[in-house]
């Protein structure tokens, strides 16, 4: 079972076990990164590159499974 990451217990109830495991994995991956490093990495992703000029929302279904940084 995934351990609590951050926030109040009620906040964590909104996530499935799988989502909590993903959040935990992301936390481990970027734990030693600065905010600027995470921003710079995210701005190298096709999701950002393709959507930023028009300031469109990024589609989870289209981009989440092909992240370069992860």
Buried (B, 14 or more C-beta within 10 A) or exposed (E): EBEEEEEEEEEBEEBEEEEBBBBBEBEEEBEEEEEEEBEEBBEEBEBBEBBEEEEEEBEEEEBEEEEEEE
